[in-house]
């Protein structure tokens, strides 16, 4: 459909009228027939004797369930594809030979499979298919891949964890940690394997396992688990009754059970009041819980201000963070290395804690115990997930676009370069970008036409690719304006 935006484009005093006899409008493009990363240019106008405006469609991809760890990321595509990027010399990107990648790249091994869950560990990855197949790859020095052997220290290509298929066990949830792995069955049982320092496998011993092994504590006490998350040397599991159990290393109070060096078996975390847990998140040495009443509880190590309490004092048991609660939390995220983030109900993103490499924002100190709004990000998009890696951050919106900032030495930002940035940059461009390829006459006022694309909503014209500075109506062309960008979002 053709649609005239609020205003007209005026060039050298001539007003271009829109009639059916002129091809002023680009034709609909069927992107489903295009190869990935194909660039398409179409003229928006048919003014042969005037400077031309063109738009360029970046045939972008959409992602969800982004998981980040030590300088790398994995994510699921809209059709169940698996993508990986960043540091890959340890084999964690699922490609051979192992190498680094600076753009999200599809893992070819899974081209005929559909991934429903993927988790990034410190140096290894777990992925679950829609057929219940569990795959693992990356570092295997401590048996974290669950292959029954540590004879090979690294597998760059995915290998199926056959234990579950062989024993007719159905996996519904997975988690990867620091050289450790966990899986939850359809019966609510938990299996763990890998490196077992500080009893972090929950096995009541310090034996490392290269084969998945059931955590007997839960089965023997008739406790069913529905979720599990890891810290650096410990884990916390959520039961079907809404309780949290913790085990492993706790010298910093990260397990929320008081001042104790470690727990060799799971123990219930006690809150100061009766709560219903909506979600919880774990960092390397800290934890946060969001309740059904939208209260935020925090505990653990706090030397980097990651608890967001305005101080650097650790908390060894759960305490309410009234400041975060008052902001109206919708979702909370704890980072791999001492940083935290929150998405509020009014779609603001707050970050706090460790800010090395400016991974949580350019306008704050290296240690920041006070939550601050992340300003340099589009405001008119709903955000759903934040993956806080060791030195970088990936933000995901509801349309599947990704935004990144922080360290980029290994390409972990996915922006096509290895240049670090302290400002948010969009990884994949699902929007249509309009580029003015030739200067319009300087000093003349002009406006632009809106092109209405089926399935997209037009959000306006901007002077930058990140859509921060809007190009207002009746703007005057100046020498500093080289490009204008049109923003669409998928609806």
Buried (B, 14 or more C-beta within 10 A) or exposed (E): EEEEBEBBBBBEEEEBEEEEEEEBBBEEBEEEEEEEEEEBEBBBBEBEEBBBBBBBBBBBBBBBBBBBBBBBBBBBBEEEBBBBBBBBBBBBBBBEEBEBBBBBBBBEBBEEBBBBBBBBBBBBBBBBBEEBBBBBBBBBBBBBBBBBEBEEEBBBBBBBBBBBBEEEBEBBBBBBBBBBBBBBBEEBBBBBBBBBBBBBBBBBEEEBBBBBBBBBBBBEEEBBBBBBBBBBBBBBBBBEEBBBBBBBBBBBBBBBBEEEEBBBEBBEBEBEEEBEBBBBBBBBBBBBBBBEEBBBBBBBBBBBBBBBBEEBEBBBBBBBBEBBBEBEBBBBBBBBBBBBBBBBEEEBBBBBBBBBBBBBBBBBEEBBBBBBEBBBBBEEBEBBBBBBBBBBBBBBBBBBBBBBBBBBBBBBBBBEEBEBBBBBBBBBBBBBBBBBEEEBEEEEEBBBBBBBBEEBEBBBBBBEBBBBEBBEBEBEBEEEBEEBBBBBBBE
